[in-house]
Amino acid sequence: MSKGCPLGWPFSYLHHMAKSTAAIVAERVLKRAREVLHPVGQWPSARRLINVSQIAQTLAARLPGDARDYEIDHVRPLAGFNLRVPEQVAAAFAPSNHQWLRRSANRAKGAR
């Protein structure tokens, strides 16, 4: 049992639960950006092209339910962008290219 945590929950879980929806969205967006931009040599230089706070605020306002049941989906899949081109990175990570999708629906969709 972790000290100071009710019910023996790990501190990281409690810390996560205390975060705002916008903070959770920002973490998810940055994680995904690193995952796709690092292999093509665009991380961290392309980070400045991604307005994480605007994406987070936009999505937080549109969350249809519990964030644990949803994933952030790119309307136009990242596979459809040339992530070596700055303009394409900006378009791929534009707030308008993000939406909430239930986990099961997002997994079934894939990179179509």
MOHUCOR-V767348 format. One record per backbone hydrogen bond with DSSP energy under -1.0 kcal/mol. NH is the residue of the N-H (numbers start at 1). CO is the residue of the C=O. E is the energy in kcal/mol with one decimal. If there is no record, write none. Layout:
nh=NH co=CO e=E
nh=NH co=CO e=E
This chain:
nh=5 co=2 e=-1.4
nh=8 co=5 e=-1.5
nh=9 co=6 e=-1.8
nh=14 co=10 e=-1.8
nh=15 co=11 e=-3.1
nh=16 co=12 e=-2.2
nh=17 co=13 e=-2.3
nh=18 co=14 e=-1.4
nh=19 co=16 e=-1.0
nh=24 co=20 e=-2.0
nh=25 co=21 e=-2.6
nh=26 co=22 e=-2.5
nh=27 co=23 e=-2.1
nh=28 co=24 e=-2.2
nh=29 co=25 e=-2.7
nh=30 co=26 e=-2.5
nh=31 co=27 e=-2.3
nh=32 co=28 e=-2.3
nh=33 co=29 e=-2.6
nh=34 co=30 e=-2.4
nh=35 co=31 e=-2.2
nh=36 co=32 e=-2.0
nh=37 co=33 e=-2.6
nh=38 co=34 e=-2.1
nh=41 co=38 e=-1.8
nh=42 co=37 e=-2.7
nh=46 co=42 e=-3.1
nh=47 co=44 e=-1.7
nh=49 co=46 e=-2.0
nh=50 co=47 e=-1.5
nh=52 co=50 e=-1.6
nh=55 co=51 e=-2.2
nh=56 co=52 e=-2.9
nh=57 co=53 e=-2.5
nh=58 co=54 e=-2.3
nh=59 co=55 e=-2.8
nh=60 co=56 e=-2.7
nh=61 co=57 e=-1.6
nh=69 co=66 e=-2.3
nh=70 co=67 e=-1.0
nh=71 co=101 e=-3.0
nh=73 co=99 e=-3.5
nh=75 co=97 e=-1.7
nh=80 co=77 e=-2.2
nh=81 co=78 e=-1.9
nh=83 co=81 e=-1.0
nh=85 co=82 e=-1.9
nh=89 co=85 e=-2.0
nh=90 co=86 e=-2.4
nh=91 co=87 e=-1.9
nh=92 co=88 e=-2.7
nh=93 co=89 e=-2.1
nh=94 co=91 e=-1.2
nh=97 co=94 e=-2.1
nh=98 co=95 e=-1.5
nh=99 co=73 e=-2.2
nh=101 co=71 e=-2.1
nh=103 co=69 e=-1.8
nh=106 co=102 e=-2.6
nh=107 co=103 e=-2.5
nh=108 co=104 e=-1.9
nh=109 co=105 e=-1.7
nh=110 co=106 e=-1.7
